[in-house]
Amino acid sequence: MSENEDVNKKQAINQAAPVKNIKREEENQEAVGELSKLVGKDEAINVKVHSPYRLYYEGRAFSISAVNDTGPFDILPQHFNFICLLQPCKLIIRTVSDGTQQIDIGGGVMHVKADSVIVFLDI
């Protein structure tokens, strides 16, 4: 195989990878959206997203999607308790009353405990 063919293959693979990730993310969002429709309003989680100087969102939500070191993940009602560092991403909150809220974040800390999610940004 010539050097040009090898370079062309690598370029094709690099161009295809983001498309696969976008499709996978869209499929995940669709699945969580459908699940959110099935979950009753009683089974929502309390969410607070804030930084030291600004409150981004506070209210009830069906789900939250974000990205950490291991990849994209979703928080749904009755999720296990945990703390994680968030990577720069779009934090997606599927609210009970206001539809979907998206917040571009540069990273942060998420704390999940007893159907309550607190996200600390800009720290």
N, C-alpha and C positions, 0 to 999 in steps of 0.2 A: 504494500500500500504506500502511495506517495505521501509526501508531507502535506501537500495541498488537500488531498482527500481526507487525511486525518484531521486537519484543521476544520474542514467543512463539516465533518461528522460532529466534532465537538461543538461547533457553533449551532448546528441543528438541535443537538441535545440540550444545550443551554437555553435555546429559544423555546423548546417544547416544555421544559420543566415548569416555568411560571404558569403556563396554560393549564397543566395538570393540577397545580396547587390551587389556582383560582377555581377550577371546576370542583375540586374536592371541597373547598371552603364554601362554595355556593350550595353544594349538596348537603353539607353539614348544617348550614343555616336554614335550608328548606326543611330538613328533618326536624330540627329543633323548633322551627316555626309551627310545623304541623303538631308536634307534641304539645306546644304551648296552647294550641287551640283545644286540645283534649283535657288539659289540666284546668280544674275549676279555679275561680278567683280565690277560694279559700286556701288553695295550695300555692299561693304566691310567696315570694321571699322579700324580705325588707332589704333595700339596697341604699347605700350611701356612698357616693363618689365625691371625694373632695381633696383639695390641696390645702396648704397652710393659709392661703388667702382667698380661696374661692370654693364655693359649693357647686359642683357640676350637676349632680342629680341626687335626689332623695325621694324615695317612694317605694311602691310595691312593683314587683316584676315577676314574670313567668320564668325568665332565664337570662343569663349573662354569658357572653362569649368573649374570650380573650386569648392571649398567647403567652406561654411561659417557655422556659428552656427546652421542655420536651415537645412543644408544639401547641397547636390550637386546642382549646378545651371549652366545655360548657358547664355552667352551674345551673342545676335545676332544683326544685324544692326537695327537701330531705337529703341533700348532698352531704357527704361526710365532711367533718371539720378538717380544715387545713389552712396553711399559710403558704403563699408562694410569691416569688418575684415575677413581675410582669415584664414582658419585652415590649418594645415600641410596636404598637398595633392600633387597630380600631377596636375600642371596647364597645361591644354591642349589647344594649339593654333592651329586652322585649318587655315593655311596661304593661301593666294592667290597664291603665287609662289613656296613655298618650302614644300608643303604637311603639315603633322601634326608635330608640335613641342611639346615635353613634357618637363616640367621643374619641378623637385622635389623641393617643397618649404616647409619651416618650419613655414610659416605664413606670413602675410603681410597685406597691405591695398590696396583695389581696388577702383578706382574712375572712374565712367562711366558718360560721358557727351557728348552729341551731336555727336554720332558715333565715340567717341574717348575713349579708355580705357587706363588708366595708373595704373600699379601695382608697388607698392613700397615694396621691400623685405628687410629683414635683418634690421628691425628698432625696 
